[in-house]
Amino acid sequence: GRHVWIRSEAKIVQRPENAEIIAFCYNRNVTREKILTNILERIMEFVYDEMFTIDALNGQVSLMATGRYVMDEQMEEGDYEQELRDLIARAATKADARKIEQELQLNNILEQLKKDPVFITEASLKSKNGKARLKQLRFIYLNETLGTLLFTITDVEEMVQAEKQKQEALEGALQVAEEANATKMR
């Protein structure tokens, strides 16, 4: 009574001695693979705004998936250096543009990945409507031997705002506690 995903393949061959055609049919249960693919797609919708692969050997970038806070003019496919220039143009400030230009050069990313398995930086990026949001840019090797990188852009604006509010609340509570303690001492 359970549904499963099946991949069917057929191979057709002709016998040389009598020209008879034979078909070999194969069915394989791919339910687990399909479920894992669906899980990854759902996770990507909520965790990453944009996901790319970069071929470090030829400098090509490919858009793999988009999530809920995708930018209006995200990178797509093509030359990484050109797409990087377009990303720099979306920077909210000159300081962010300089930071992106320096940190996201492919040579720099590869050097950073020699030191640590993950390279992360943050910058404010604008969409077409001019609204800037804080984004986390993350690079890891998908396959170091082949020179394939995974590059994700994640909106962290709301997380940063929530963290700031928590910090302010903690600082306020600490100040109230210090004042109460000072009053007790008098």
C-alpha positions as CSV (number, residue, x, y, z in Angstrom):
1,G,0.0,0.0,0.0
2,R,3.0,2.3,-0.1
3,H,4.0,4.5,-3.0
4,V,7.6,4.4,-4.3
5,W,9.6,6.2,-6.9
6,I,10.9,3.9,-9.7
7,R,13.4,4.6,-12.4
8,S,12.9,2.4,-15.4
9,E,15.6,1.9,-18.1
10,A,15.5,-0.2,-21.2
11,K,18.3,-1.5,-23.3
12,I,17.5,-2.7,-26.8
13,V,20.0,-5.0,-28.6
14,Q,20.0,-6.8,-31.9
15,R,21.4,-10.3,-32.1
16,P,23.9,-10.5,-34.9
17,E,23.2,-14.1,-35.9
18,N,19.4,-13.7,-36.5
19,A,18.6,-10.0,-36.3
20,E,16.2,-10.7,-33.4
21,I,15.7,-7.7,-31.2
22,I,15.8,-8.2,-27.5
23,A,14.9,-5.6,-24.8
24,F,16.4,-5.7,-21.3
25,C,14.2,-3.7,-18.9
26,Y,15.5,-2.6,-15.5
27,N,13.5,-1.1,-12.7
28,R,15.2,0.4,-9.7
29,N,13.6,1.8,-6.5
30,V,14.8,5.5,-6.2
31,T,12.5,6.5,-3.4
32,R,15.3,7.3,-1.0
33,E,17.2,9.4,-3.6
34,K,13.9,11.3,-4.4
35,I,13.2,11.9,-0.7
36,L,16.8,13.2,-0.1
37,T,16.4,15.5,-3.1
38,N,13.1,16.8,-1.8
39,I,14.7,17.4,1.7
40,L,17.6,19.3,0.2
41,E,15.2,21.4,-1.9
42,R,13.1,22.3,1.1
43,I,16.2,23.1,3.2
44,M,17.5,25.3,0.5
45,E,14.2,27.3,0.4
46,F,14.6,28.3,4.0
47,V,18.3,28.4,4.6
48,Y,19.9,29.8,1.4
49,D,18.7,32.6,-0.9
50,E,21.0,31.7,-3.7
51,M,23.2,28.7,-4.3
52,F,25.9,28.4,-6.9
53,T,28.7,26.2,-8.0
54,I,32.0,27.7,-9.2
55,D,34.4,25.8,-11.3
56,A,37.7,27.2,-9.9
57,L,39.7,25.7,-12.8
58,N,37.8,27.6,-15.6
59,G,36.3,30.4,-13.6
60,Q,32.7,29.6,-14.5
61,V,29.7,30.0,-12.1
62,S,26.3,28.3,-12.3
63,L,23.1,29.1,-10.4
64,M,21.9,25.9,-8.8
65,A,19.0,27.0,-6.6
66,T,17.1,30.0,-5.2
67,G,15.3,30.3,-1.9
68,R,12.9,32.8,-0.3
69,Y,15.0,36.0,-0.2
70,V,16.5,35.8,-3.7
71,M,17.9,39.1,-5.0
72,D,16.3,40.7,-8.0
73,E,19.4,40.5,-10.1
74,Q,21.2,37.4,-8.8
75,M,24.2,35.8,-10.5
76,E,23.2,33.2,-13.0
77,E,25.6,31.4,-15.3
78,G,28.8,32.5,-16.9
79,D,32.2,34.0,-16.1
80,Y,32.7,34.3,-12.3
81,E,34.8,37.5,-12.6
82,Q,32.0,39.2,-14.7
83,E,29.3,38.0,-12.2
84,L,31.5,39.4,-9.4
85,R,31.6,42.8,-11.0
86,D,27.8,42.7,-11.2
87,L,27.7,41.7,-7.5
88,I,30.0,44.6,-6.6
89,A,27.6,47.0,-8.4
90,R,24.8,45.8,-6.0
91,A,26.8,46.7,-2.9
92,A,25.0,49.0,-0.6
93,T,28.1,51.1,0.2
94,K,31.5,51.9,-1.3
95,A,33.0,50.1,1.7
96,D,31.0,47.0,1.0
97,A,31.9,47.2,-2.7
98,R,35.6,47.4,-1.8
99,K,35.3,44.5,0.6
100,I,33.5,42.3,-1.9
101,E,36.0,43.2,-4.6
102,Q,39.0,42.2,-2.4
103,E,37.6,39.2,-0.5
104,L,35.7,37.5,-3.3
105,Q,38.4,37.3,-5.9
106,L,38.7,33.7,-6.8
107,N,42.4,33.5,-5.9
108,N,41.6,35.0,-2.4
109,I,38.8,32.5,-1.9
110,L,41.0,29.6,-2.8
111,E,43.7,30.9,-0.4
112,Q,41.2,31.2,2.4
113,L,40.0,27.7,1.8
114,K,43.5,26.4,2.2
115,K,43.4,27.7,5.8
116,D,39.9,26.9,6.7
117,P,37.3,24.5,5.2
118,V,34.7,27.4,5.0
119,F,35.2,31.0,4.0
120,I,32.5,33.4,5.1
121,T,32.0,37.1,4.7
122,E,29.1,39.5,5.0
123,A,28.0,42.6,3.0
124,S,24.9,44.7,2.4
125,L,23.6,44.1,-1.1
126,K,20.9,46.1,-2.9
127,S,18.1,44.7,-5.1
128,K,16.6,46.5,-8.1
129,N,14.3,48.5,-5.8
130,G,17.4,49.9,-4.0
131,K,16.6,48.2,-0.7
132,A,19.7,46.9,1.0
133,R,19.8,43.7,3.1
134,L,22.7,42.1,5.0
135,K,23.8,39.0,3.2
136,Q,26.2,36.2,4.3
137,L,28.4,34.9,1.5
138,R,29.8,31.4,2.1
139,F,32.2,29.3,0.1
140,I,33.2,25.7,0.6
141,Y,34.7,23.0,-1.6
142,L,32.1,20.7,-3.0
143,N,34.9,18.7,-4.6
144,E,38.5,19.9,-4.0
145,T,40.0,17.5,-6.5
146,L,37.8,18.8,-9.3
147,G,38.1,22.4,-8.1
148,T,34.3,22.7,-7.6
149,L,33.2,25.3,-5.0
150,L,29.7,25.7,-3.4
151,F,28.9,29.4,-3.0
152,T,25.8,30.4,-1.1
153,I,24.2,33.8,-0.4
154,T,22.0,34.0,2.7
155,D,19.9,36.8,4.0
156,V,21.0,37.5,7.6
157,E,19.2,40.8,8.1
158,E,16.5,39.5,10.4
159,M,18.9,37.3,12.4
160,V,21.3,40.3,13.0
161,Q,18.3,42.5,14.0
162,A,17.0,39.9,16.4
163,E,20.5,39.4,17.9
164,K,20.9,43.2,18.4
165,Q,17.5,43.3,20.2
166,K,18.6,40.5,22.5
167,Q,21.9,42.3,23.2
168,E,20.1,45.5,24.0
169,A,17.7,43.7,26.3
170,L,20.6,42.0,28.1
171,E,22.5,45.3,28.4
172,G,19.3,46.9,29.8
173,A,18.8,44.1,32.3
174,L,22.4,44.3,33.4
175,Q,22.1,48.1,33.9
176,V,19.0,47.6,36.0
177,A,20.7,44.9,38.1
178,E,23.8,47.1,38.6
179,E,21.6,50.0,39.7
180,A,19.7,47.8,42.1
181,N,22.9,46.4,43.5
182,A,24.3,50.0,43.9
183,T,21.1,51.0,45.7
184,K,21.4,48.0,48.1
185,M,25.0,49.0,48.9
186,R,24.0,52.5,50.1
